[in-house]
Amino acid sequence: MSPSLKTAKWFPWLVLASGGLVLAVNLGIRPSLGLFIPDMLTATGWSASVFGLAFAIQNLLWGLSAPLAGALADRFGTTRTLIGASLFYALGLYLMGQSTSPGALYASAGLVIGIGVGASSFPVVLAAISRVFPPHRRSFVLGLASAGGSIGQFIMAPTTQALNSGLGYVNALTMIALISLVIVPAAFALSGRADHSPGGATAALDLGPASLVDAFHEARKHRGFLLLNAGFFVCGFHIAVIATHLPTFTQLCGLPASVASGGLALIGLFNIVGTLTAGWFGGRWRKKWGLSLIYGTRALVIFVFLISPKTAETIWLFSALMGALWLSTVPLTSGIVAQVFGPRYMATLFGIVMLSHQIGAFFGAWLGGVLYDMTGSFDAIWMLSIALGIFAALVHMPIDDTALRREQASTGKA
């Protein structure tokens, strides 16, 4: 990409739009995969635990690949990293539809999709966006980019259900694999790496430690970084429980598949409001208070849902409320990482936080299936989700979000 293009005033907005598109594809497809579980349960005869473990492996590999992908993007550039991730994603989706044994499902839906999702997710994309915007705009634009994932989920949930109903899950997954390749052209706008700023937006900033090793050691000694990891573990747990098991839970309640797909679409729709509001909030007040509020509200919403009658309307209301709280944690959590440690190695450091998120997601997806097989109910996983929400609300309160280095005002305009 030419230097003149990278210094154009509108270039940061091209990066933002492209990053939003990548997240729309990535996070639009991923939560919709749970819609295939009821039909695959019927077709294969496998237990809910098999699918729970497959999605748990996916979430764990997502977490493991996120910091590695962040390091690759910091070292070799965002574009190459995203193209490789897109190929993994598409291959895993195709092979998921071809799975004829639990082992094949673990390898495709678990291992390969997990790598593809993790390497094209928030750490890589948000770090590229952070590098081209000045600090005073960063929280809001991270919220805008995160909203791209919400738009994708709003579109892909009903699209996935329509493809599954019309083509069957094998052909539907092949079509979705082709859709995932949209990441490739979008990746070319997300160029650059940690030691290279594409424009004037970050040229005057103290970007952080001189080496990745220094950045890692600085972060691991910071109490607030450890607390962020603990809180984001809970975020991953909540999201995995709902995205993986809501379709099966809805079917268990005697409701049609359209209720679950409608619920996932509502999560995506209200997620847009939540992420934009969180980005706006983070630009005006301390981000840690926003995180405590989000997690505490999640616990309350899940509790009310647990004791409410399970109708289509209550599931849709629950989905809408959880949607507003779904990815709203991302601009605030990533914003604290950039605020405290600087944007230079944000892809790697936020990738580490994402690993904690996905370890939580592993347990949410896996325990949801295990507890259902043991008890015939999802009540236990909902109660555990409530307890973890209260825990996360508390652990964010003592975080020290003071910058370790001073970010000076940028002389460039974004």
PyMOL commands that set and color helices and strands:
alter all, ss='L'
color gray80, all
select helices_A, chain A and resi 3-6+11-44+48-76+78-98+102-119+122-130+135-180+183-187+200-202+212-220+223-252+257-282+287-307+312-324+329-341+346-375+379-395
alter helices_A, ss='H'
color red, helices_A
deselect
rebuild
show_as cartoon
